[in-house]
Amino acid sequence: MLSAAGPPGEILRDWRRRRHLSQLDLALEAEISQRHLSCIESGRARPSRAMLLHLAECLGIPLRERNALLLAAGYAPVFAERSLDDPALAPARQAVVRILDGHAPYPALAVDRHWRLLAANPAVAPLLDGVDPALLAPPVNVLRLSLHPGGLAPRILNLGEWRA
């Protein structure tokens, strides 16, 4: 994930490079001139909200990052961000539960982008026996739980390799 700490042109250039596109490739995809794109990236032109959203769409930038791009350009965010517990996301939550249940009898869990545990199937419970209770206090960070000496780390045979 890129931070929108810089100017919008730099953020777009970073995403374009991540996608391994030249300015010409992106300009053709966005149906704008390469010169216009160059001016946007260099900060010589101030793109409109619509142009930023169009370029972000062409680059396949995640919605959360599109909001950050808009904020960097001085525009209000467009895309709402909701918790998985939001009633509007009930179908998505049900899909996650079905996928986790489908992994039974094997352990499966769902984490967010910050490695926080969102959901787990019942097969995860036996793995957590003997784990330091402080590591299981919400919000549970799965990465910390896995690498902490009081967590799952002592049970991982190739911990050094896995940790690296």
PyMOL commands that place a pseudoatom at each C-alpha (Angstrom):
pseudoatom trace, name=CA, resn=MET, resi=1, chain=A, elem=C, hetatm=0, pos=[0.000, 0.000, 0.000]
pseudoatom trace, name=CA, resn=LEU, resi=2, chain=A, elem=C, hetatm=0, pos=[1.276, 3.421, -0.900]
pseudoatom trace, name=CA, resn=SER, resi=3, chain=A, elem=C, hetatm=0, pos=[0.795, 6.401, 1.300]
pseudoatom trace, name=CA, resn=ALA, resi=4, chain=A, elem=C, hetatm=0, pos=[-0.815, 9.509, -0.103]
pseudoatom trace, name=CA, resn=ALA, resi=5, chain=A, elem=C, hetatm=0, pos=[1.746, 11.668, 1.712]
pseudoatom trace, name=CA, resn=GLY, resi=6, chain=A, elem=C, hetatm=0, pos=[3.004, 13.155, -1.541]
pseudoatom trace, name=CA, resn=PRO, resi=7, chain=A, elem=C, hetatm=0, pos=[1.475, 15.196, -4.342]
pseudoatom trace, name=CA, resn=PRO, resi=8, chain=A, elem=C, hetatm=0, pos=[-1.168, 13.426, -6.446]
pseudoatom trace, name=CA, resn=GLY, resi=9, chain=A, elem=C, hetatm=0, pos=[1.091, 13.342, -9.514]
pseudoatom trace, name=CA, resn=GLU, resi=10, chain=A, elem=C, hetatm=0, pos=[3.765, 11.435, -7.608]
pseudoatom trace, name=CA, resn=ILE, resi=11, chain=A, elem=C, hetatm=0, pos=[1.183, 9.014, -6.256]
pseudoatom trace, name=CA, resn=LEU, resi=12, chain=A, elem=C, hetatm=0, pos=[-0.123, 8.344, -9.775]
pseudoatom trace, name=CA, resn=ARG, resi=13, chain=A, elem=C, hetatm=0, pos=[3.434, 7.854, -11.075]
pseudoatom trace, name=CA, resn=ASP, resi=14, chain=A, elem=C, hetatm=0, pos=[4.152, 5.382, -8.265]
pseudoatom trace, name=CA, resn=TRP, resi=15, chain=A, elem=C, hetatm=0, pos=[1.018, 3.385, -9.127]
pseudoatom trace, name=CA, resn=ARG, resi=16, chain=A, elem=C, hetatm=0, pos=[1.827, 3.532, -12.852]
pseudoatom trace, name=CA, resn=ARG, resi=17, chain=A, elem=C, hetatm=0, pos=[5.298, 2.146, -12.165]
pseudoatom trace, name=CA, resn=ARG, resi=18, chain=A, elem=C, hetatm=0, pos=[3.869, -0.535, -9.896]
pseudoatom trace, name=CA, resn=ARG, resi=19, chain=A, elem=C, hetatm=0, pos=[1.685, -1.615, -12.798]
pseudoatom trace, name=CA, resn=HIS, resi=20, chain=A, elem=C, hetatm=0, pos=[4.744, -1.610, -15.100]
pseudoatom trace, name=CA, resn=LEU, resi=21, chain=A, elem=C, hetatm=0, pos=[3.176, 0.892, -17.486]
pseudoatom trace, name=CA, resn=SER, resi=22, chain=A, elem=C, hetatm=0, pos=[4.911, 3.629, -19.419]
pseudoatom trace, name=CA, resn=GLN, resi=23, chain=A, elem=C, hetatm=0, pos=[3.345, 7.075, -19.600]
pseudoatom trace, name=CA, resn=LEU, resi=24, chain=A, elem=C, hetatm=0, pos=[2.368, 6.291, -23.182]
pseudoatom trace, name=CA, resn=ASP, resi=25, chain=A, elem=C, hetatm=0, pos=[0.680, 3.020, -22.165]
pseudoatom trace, name=CA, resn=LEU, resi=26, chain=A, elem=C, hetatm=0, pos=[-1.379, 4.711, -19.464]
pseudoatom trace, name=CA, resn=ALA, resi=27, chain=A, elem=C, hetatm=0, pos=[-2.185, 7.708, -21.666]
pseudoatom trace, name=CA, resn=LEU, resi=28, chain=A, elem=C, hetatm=0, pos=[-3.493, 5.396, -24.393]
pseudoatom trace, name=CA, resn=GLU, resi=29, chain=A, elem=C, hetatm=0, pos=[-5.535, 3.413, -21.872]
pseudoatom trace, name=CA, resn=ALA, resi=30, chain=A, elem=C, hetatm=0, pos=[-6.980, 6.619, -20.384]
pseudoatom trace, name=CA, resn=GLU, resi=31, chain=A, elem=C, hetatm=0, pos=[-7.494, 8.193, -23.811]
pseudoatom trace, name=CA, resn=ILE, resi=32, chain=A, elem=C, hetatm=0, pos=[-5.532, 11.319, -22.917]
pseudoatom trace, name=CA, resn=SER, resi=33, chain=A, elem=C, hetatm=0, pos=[-2.311, 12.700, -24.350]
pseudoatom trace, name=CA, resn=GLN, resi=34, chain=A, elem=C, hetatm=0, pos=[1.004, 11.562, -22.987]
pseudoatom trace, name=CA, resn=ARG, resi=35, chain=A, elem=C, hetatm=0, pos=[1.899, 15.222, -22.522]
pseudoatom trace, name=CA, resn=HIS, resi=36, chain=A, elem=C, hetatm=0, pos=[-1.169, 15.804, -20.333]
pseudoatom trace, name=CA, resn=LEU, resi=37, chain=A, elem=C, hetatm=0, pos=[-0.277, 12.775, -18.209]
pseudoatom trace, name=CA, resn=SER, resi=38, chain=A, elem=C, hetatm=0, pos=[3.296, 14.032, -17.930]
pseudoatom trace, name=CA, resn=CYS, resi=39, chain=A, elem=C, hetatm=0, pos=[2.037, 17.417, -16.731]
pseudoatom trace, name=CA, resn=ILE, resi=40, chain=A, elem=C, hetatm=0, pos=[-0.205, 15.750, -14.145]
pseudoatom trace, name=CA, resn=GLU, resi=41, chain=A, elem=C, hetatm=0, pos=[2.607, 13.549, -12.855]
pseudoatom trace, name=CA, resn=SER, resi=42, chain=A, elem=C, hetatm=0, pos=[5.094, 16.419, -12.671]
pseudoatom trace, name=CA, resn=GLY, resi=43, chain=A, elem=C, hetatm=0, pos=[2.608, 18.716, -10.944]
pseudoatom trace, name=CA, resn=ARG, resi=44, chain=A, elem=C, hetatm=0, pos=[2.480, 21.259, -13.784]
pseudoatom trace, name=CA, resn=ALA, resi=45, chain=A, elem=C, hetatm=0, pos=[-1.233, 20.521, -14.275]
pseudoatom trace, name=CA, resn=ARG, resi=46, chain=A, elem=C, hetatm=0, pos=[-3.846, 20.178, -11.536]
pseudoatom trace, name=CA, resn=PRO, resi=47, chain=A, elem=C, hetatm=0, pos=[-6.089, 17.253, -12.469]
pseudoatom trace, name=CA, resn=SER, resi=48, chain=A, elem=C, hetatm=0, pos=[-9.812, 17.421, -11.889]
pseudoatom trace, name=CA, resn=ARG, resi=49, chain=A, elem=C, hetatm=0, pos=[-11.522, 14.987, -9.541]
pseudoatom trace, name=CA, resn=ALA, resi=50, chain=A, elem=C, hetatm=0, pos=[-12.968, 13.172, -12.586]
pseudoatom trace, name=CA, resn=MET, resi=51, chain=A, elem=C, hetatm=0, pos=[-9.511, 12.846, -14.192]
pseudoatom trace, name=CA, resn=LEU, resi=52, chain=A, elem=C, hetatm=0, pos=[-8.000, 11.448, -10.989]
pseudoatom trace, name=CA, resn=LEU, resi=53, chain=A, elem=C, hetatm=0, pos=[-10.789, 8.898, -10.691]
pseudoatom trace, name=CA, resn=HIS, resi=54, chain=A, elem=C, hetatm=0, pos=[-10.450, 7.988, -14.370]
pseudoatom trace, name=CA, resn=LEU, resi=55, chain=A, elem=C, hetatm=0, pos=[-6.684, 7.451, -14.089]
pseudoatom trace, name=CA, resn=ALA, resi=56, chain=A, elem=C, hetatm=0, pos=[-7.152, 5.518, -10.838]
pseudoatom trace, name=CA, resn=GLU, resi=57, chain=A, elem=C, hetatm=0, pos=[-9.666, 3.264, -12.588]
pseudoatom trace, name=CA, resn=CYS, resi=58, chain=A, elem=C, hetatm=0, pos=[-7.264, 2.675, -15.482]
pseudoatom trace, name=CA, resn=LEU, resi=59, chain=A, elem=C, hetatm=0, pos=[-4.520, 1.777, -12.991]
pseudoatom trace, name=CA, resn=GLY, resi=60, chain=A, elem=C, hetatm=0, pos=[-6.777, -0.471, -10.917]
pseudoatom trace, name=CA, resn=ILE, resi=61, chain=A, elem=C, hetatm=0, pos=[-5.986, 1.448, -7.738]
pseudoatom trace, name=CA, resn=PRO, resi=62, chain=A, elem=C, hetatm=0, pos=[-7.873, 0.066, -4.703]
pseudoatom trace, name=CA, resn=LEU, resi=63, chain=A, elem=C, hetatm=0, pos=[-10.782, 2.205, -3.515]
pseudoatom trace, name=CA, resn=ARG, resi=64, chain=A, elem=C, hetatm=0, pos=[-9.136, 3.053, -0.196]
pseudoatom trace, name=CA, resn=GLU, resi=65, chain=A, elem=C, hetatm=0, pos=[-6.084, 4.339, -2.070]
pseudoatom trace, name=CA, resn=ARG, resi=66, chain=A, elem=C, hetatm=0, pos=[-8.307, 6.279, -4.478]
pseudoatom trace, name=CA, resn=ASN, resi=67, chain=A, elem=C, hetatm=0, pos=[-9.706, 8.127, -1.482]
pseudoatom trace, name=CA, resn=ALA, resi=68, chain=A, elem=C, hetatm=0, pos=[-6.155, 8.883, -0.330]
pseudoatom trace, name=CA, resn=LEU, resi=69, chain=A, elem=C, hetatm=0, pos=[-5.284, 10.134, -3.832]
pseudoatom trace, name=CA, resn=LEU, resi=70, chain=A, elem=C, hetatm=0, pos=[-8.313, 12.438, -3.824]
pseudoatom trace, name=CA, resn=LEU, resi=71, chain=A, elem=C, hetatm=0, pos=[-7.380, 13.781, -0.395]
pseudoatom trace, name=CA, resn=ALA, resi=72, chain=A, elem=C, hetatm=0, pos=[-3.818, 14.440, -1.567]
pseudoatom trace, name=CA, resn=ALA, resi=73, chain=A, elem=C, hetatm=0, pos=[-5.258, 16.495, -4.432]
pseudoatom trace, name=CA, resn=GLY, resi=74, chain=A, elem=C, hetatm=0, pos=[-7.513, 18.471, -2.088]
pseudoatom trace, name=CA, resn=TYR, resi=75, chain=A, elem=C, hetatm=0, pos=[-10.763, 16.684, -2.933]
pseudoatom trace, name=CA, resn=ALA, resi=76, chain=A, elem=C, hetatm=0, pos=[-13.142, 14.922, -0.574]
pseudoatom trace, name=CA, resn=PRO, resi=77, chain=A, elem=C, hetatm=0, pos=[-13.103, 11.104, -0.530]
pseudoatom trace, name=CA, resn=VAL, resi=78, chain=A, elem=C, hetatm=0, pos=[-15.728, 9.383, -2.682]
pseudoatom trace, name=CA, resn=PHE, resi=79, chain=A, elem=C, hetatm=0, pos=[-15.760, 5.789, -1.491]
pseudoatom trace, name=CA, resn=ALA, resi=80, chain=A, elem=C, hetatm=0, pos=[-17.316, 4.771, 1.821]
pseudoatom trace, name=CA, resn=GLU, resi=81, chain=A, elem=C, hetatm=0, pos=[-15.374, 2.498, 4.110]
pseudoatom trace, name=CA, resn=ARG, resi=82, chain=A, elem=C, hetatm=0, pos=[-17.296, 0.050, 6.265]
pseudoatom trace, name=CA, resn=SER, resi=83, chain=A, elem=C, hetatm=0, pos=[-16.520, -2.547, 8.872]
pseudoatom trace, name=CA, resn=LEU, resi=84, chain=A, elem=C, hetatm=0, pos=[-17.332, -6.161, 8.065]
pseudoatom trace, name=CA, resn=ASP, resi=85, chain=A, elem=C, hetatm=0, pos=[-19.900, -5.907, 10.883]
pseudoatom trace, name=CA, resn=ASP, resi=86, chain=A, elem=C, hetatm=0, pos=[-21.870, -3.260, 8.979]
pseudoatom trace, name=CA, resn=PRO, resi=87, chain=A, elem=C, hetatm=0, pos=[-25.400, -4.548, 8.180]
pseudoatom trace, name=CA, resn=ALA, resi=88, chain=A, elem=C, hetatm=0, pos=[-24.913, -3.557, 4.527]
pseudoatom trace, name=CA, resn=LEU, resi=89, chain=A, elem=C, hetatm=0, pos=[-22.075, -6.092, 4.316]
pseudoatom trace, name=CA, resn=ALA, resi=90, chain=A, elem=C, hetatm=0, pos=[-24.094, -9.011, 5.702]
pseudoatom trace, name=CA, resn=PRO, resi=91, chain=A, elem=C, hetatm=0, pos=[-23.862, -10.959, 2.407]
pseudoatom trace, name=CA, resn=ALA, resi=92, chain=A, elem=C, hetatm=0, pos=[-20.076, -10.516, 2.355]
pseudoatom trace, name=CA, resn=ARG, resi=93, chain=A, elem=C, hetatm=0, pos=[-19.815, -11.598, 5.994]
pseudoatom trace, name=CA, resn=GLN, resi=94, chain=A, elem=C, hetatm=0, pos=[-21.929, -14.674, 5.226]
pseudoatom trace, name=CA, resn=ALA, resi=95, chain=A, elem=C, hetatm=0, pos=[-19.646, -15.517, 2.298]
pseudoatom trace, name=CA, resn=VAL, resi=96, chain=A, elem=C, hetatm=0, pos=[-16.572, -15.296, 4.536]
pseudoatom trace, name=CA, resn=VAL, resi=97, chain=A, elem=C, hetatm=0, pos=[-18.205, -17.606, 7.102]
pseudoatom trace, name=CA, resn=ARG, resi=98, chain=A, elem=C, hetatm=0, pos=[-19.144, -20.110, 4.383]
pseudoatom trace, name=CA, resn=ILE, resi=99, chain=A, elem=C, hetatm=0, pos=[-15.601, -20.157, 3.054]
pseudoatom trace, name=CA, resn=LEU, resi=100, chain=A, elem=C, hetatm=0, pos=[-14.155, -20.649, 6.535]
pseudoatom trace, name=CA, resn=ASP, resi=101, chain=A, elem=C, hetatm=0, pos=[-16.651, -23.421, 7.295]
pseudoatom trace, name=CA, resn=GLY, resi=102, chain=A, elem=C, hetatm=0, pos=[-15.817, -25.035, 3.961]
pseudoatom trace, name=CA, resn=HIS, resi=103, chain=A, elem=C, hetatm=0, pos=[-12.225, -25.531, 5.103]
pseudoatom trace, name=CA, resn=ALA, resi=104, chain=A, elem=C, hetatm=0, pos=[-13.307, -27.757, 8.007]
pseudoatom trace, name=CA, resn=PRO, resi=105, chain=A, elem=C, hetatm=0, pos=[-11.798, -29.902, 9.405]
pseudoatom trace, name=CA, resn=TYR, resi=106, chain=A, elem=C, hetatm=0, pos=[-8.738, -27.744, 8.645]
pseudoatom trace, name=CA, resn=PRO, resi=107, chain=A, elem=C, hetatm=0, pos=[-8.109, -24.456, 10.447]
pseudoatom trace, name=CA, resn=ALA, resi=108, chain=A, elem=C, hetatm=0, pos=[-8.932, -21.307, 8.498]
pseudoatom trace, name=CA, resn=LEU, resi=109, chain=A, elem=C, hetatm=0, pos=[-9.152, -17.667, 9.428]
pseudoatom trace, name=CA, resn=ALA, resi=110, chain=A, elem=C, hetatm=0, pos=[-9.879, -14.316, 7.843]
pseudoatom trace, name=CA, resn=VAL, resi=111, chain=A, elem=C, hetatm=0, pos=[-7.696, -11.297, 8.545]
pseudoatom trace, name=CA, resn=ASP, resi=112, chain=A, elem=C, hetatm=0, pos=[-7.857, -7.667, 7.481]
pseudoatom trace, name=CA, resn=ARG, resi=113, chain=A, elem=C, hetatm=0, pos=[-5.084, -5.611, 5.905]
pseudoatom trace, name=CA, resn=HIS, resi=114, chain=A, elem=C, hetatm=0, pos=[-3.582, -4.951, 9.349]
pseudoatom trace, name=CA, resn=TRP, resi=115, chain=A, elem=C, hetatm=0, pos=[-3.408, -8.682, 10.187]
pseudoatom trace, name=CA, resn=ARG, resi=116, chain=A, elem=C, hetatm=0, pos=[-6.308, -8.362, 12.646]
pseudoatom trace, name=CA, resn=LEU, resi=117, chain=A, elem=C, hetatm=0, pos=[-8.385, -11.510, 13.070]
pseudoatom trace, name=CA, resn=LEU, resi=118, chain=A, elem=C, hetatm=0, pos=[-11.876, -11.008, 11.658]
pseudoatom trace, name=CA, resn=ALA, resi=119, chain=A, elem=C, hetatm=0, pos=[-13.217, -14.552, 11.820]
pseudoatom trace, name=CA, resn=ALA, resi=120, chain=A, elem=C, hetatm=0, pos=[-12.067, -18.145, 12.237]
pseudoatom trace, name=CA, resn=ASN, resi=121, chain=A, elem=C, hetatm=0, pos=[-13.561, -21.576, 11.921]
pseudoatom trace, name=CA, resn=PRO, resi=122, chain=A, elem=C, hetatm=0, pos=[-13.849, -23.914, 14.951]
pseudoatom trace, name=CA, resn=ALA, resi=123, chain=A, elem=C, hetatm=0, pos=[-10.743, -25.880, 13.898]
pseudoatom trace, name=CA, resn=VAL, resi=124, chain=A, elem=C, hetatm=0, pos=[-8.561, -22.909, 14.933]
pseudoatom trace, name=CA, resn=ALA, resi=125, chain=A, elem=C, hetatm=0, pos=[-9.466, -23.256, 18.640]
pseudoatom trace, name=CA, resn=PRO, resi=126, chain=A, elem=C, hetatm=0, pos=[-7.230, -26.302, 19.333]
pseudoatom trace, name=CA, resn=LEU, resi=127, chain=A, elem=C, hetatm=0, pos=[-4.262, -24.432, 17.849]
pseudoatom trace, name=CA, resn=LEU, resi=128, chain=A, elem=C, hetatm=0, pos=[-4.734, -21.662, 20.376]
pseudoatom trace, name=CA, resn=ASP, resi=129, chain=A, elem=C, hetatm=0, pos=[-4.628, -23.919, 23.462]
pseudoatom trace, name=CA, resn=GLY, resi=130, chain=A, elem=C, hetatm=0, pos=[-1.793, -22.797, 25.716]
pseudoatom trace, name=CA, resn=VAL, resi=131, chain=A, elem=C, hetatm=0, pos=[-1.312, -19.447, 23.990]
pseudoatom trace, name=CA, resn=ASP, resi=132, chain=A, elem=C, hetatm=0, pos=[-0.731, -16.433, 26.252]
pseudoatom trace, name=CA, resn=PRO, resi=133, chain=A, elem=C, hetatm=0, pos=[-4.238, -14.997, 26.897]
pseudoatom trace, name=CA, resn=ALA, resi=134, chain=A, elem=C, hetatm=0, pos=[-2.920, -11.457, 26.393]
pseudoatom trace, name=CA, resn=LEU, resi=135, chain=A, elem=C, hetatm=0, pos=[-2.273, -12.317, 22.734]
pseudoatom trace, name=CA, resn=LEU, resi=136, chain=A, elem=C, hetatm=0, pos=[-5.913, -13.360, 22.338]
pseudoatom trace, name=CA, resn=ALA, resi=137, chain=A, elem=C, hetatm=0, pos=[-7.367, -10.106, 23.661]
pseudoatom trace, name=CA, resn=PRO, resi=138, chain=A, elem=C, hetatm=0, pos=[-9.252, -8.282, 20.904]
pseudoatom trace, name=CA, resn=PRO, resi=139, chain=A, elem=C, hetatm=0, pos=[-8.192, -7.105, 18.471]
pseudoatom trace, name=CA, resn=VAL, resi=140, chain=A, elem=C, hetatm=0, pos=[-6.066, -10.205, 17.847]
pseudoatom trace, name=CA, resn=ASN, resi=141, chain=A, elem=C, hetatm=0, pos=[-3.103, -9.519, 15.579]
pseudoatom trace, name=CA, resn=VAL, resi=142, chain=A, elem=C, hetatm=0, pos=[-2.499, -12.809, 13.767]
pseudoatom trace, name=CA, resn=LEU, resi=143, chain=A, elem=C, hetatm=0, pos=[1.062, -11.926, 12.770]
pseudoatom trace, name=CA, resn=ARG, resi=144, chain=A, elem=C, hetatm=0, pos=[1.988, -11.100, 16.369]
pseudoatom trace, name=CA, resn=LEU, resi=145, chain=A, elem=C, hetatm=0, pos=[0.189, -14.227, 17.576]
pseudoatom trace, name=CA, resn=SER, resi=146, chain=A, elem=C, hetatm=0, pos=[2.189, -16.336, 15.127]
pseudoatom trace, name=CA, resn=LEU, resi=147, chain=A, elem=C, hetatm=0, pos=[5.641, -14.892, 15.871]
pseudoatom trace, name=CA, resn=HIS, resi=148, chain=A, elem=C, hetatm=0, pos=[5.408, -14.169, 19.602]
pseudoatom trace, name=CA, resn=PRO, resi=149, chain=A, elem=C, hetatm=0, pos=[7.251, -16.604, 21.935]
pseudoatom trace, name=CA, resn=GLY, resi=150, chain=A, elem=C, hetatm=0, pos=[4.068, -16.845, 24.040]
pseudoatom trace, name=CA, resn=GLY, resi=151, chain=A, elem=C, hetatm=0, pos=[2.004, -17.494, 20.941]
pseudoatom trace, name=CA, resn=LEU, resi=152, chain=A, elem=C, hetatm=0, pos=[2.399, -20.023, 18.161]
pseudoatom trace, name=CA, resn=ALA, resi=153, chain=A, elem=C, hetatm=0, pos=[6.128, -19.462, 17.540]
pseudoatom trace, name=CA, resn=PRO, resi=154, chain=A, elem=C, hetatm=0, pos=[7.321, -22.410, 19.689]
pseudoatom trace, name=CA, resn=ARG, resi=155, chain=A, elem=C, hetatm=0, pos=[5.106, -24.744, 17.628]
pseudoatom trace, name=CA, resn=ILE, resi=156, chain=A, elem=C, hetatm=0, pos=[6.507, -23.713, 14.248]
pseudoatom trace, name=CA, resn=LEU, resi=157, chain=A, elem=C, hetatm=0, pos=[9.298, -26.133, 13.295]
pseudoatom trace, name=CA, resn=ASN, resi=158, chain=A, elem=C, hetatm=0, pos=[10.904, -23.877, 10.673]
pseudoatom trace, name=CA, resn=LEU, resi=159, chain=A, elem=C, hetatm=0, pos=[10.299, -20.634, 12.581]
pseudoatom trace, name=CA, resn=GLY, resi=160, chain=A, elem=C, hetatm=0, pos=[13.543, -18.962, 11.489]
pseudoatom trace, name=CA, resn=GLU, resi=161, chain=A, elem=C, hetatm=0, pos=[12.828, -19.602, 7.831]
pseudoatom trace, name=CA, resn=TRP, resi=162, chain=A, elem=C, hetatm=0, pos=[9.150, -18.702, 8.158]
pseudoatom trace, name=CA, resn=ARG, resi=163, chain=A, elem=C, hetatm=0, pos=[9.886, -15.535, 10.150]
pseudoatom trace, name=CA, resn=ALA, resi=164, chain=A, elem=C, hetatm=0, pos=[12.325, -14.322, 7.489]
for i in range(1, 164): cmd.bond("trace and resi %d" % i, "trace and resi %d" % (i + 1))
show_as sticks, trace
zoom trace
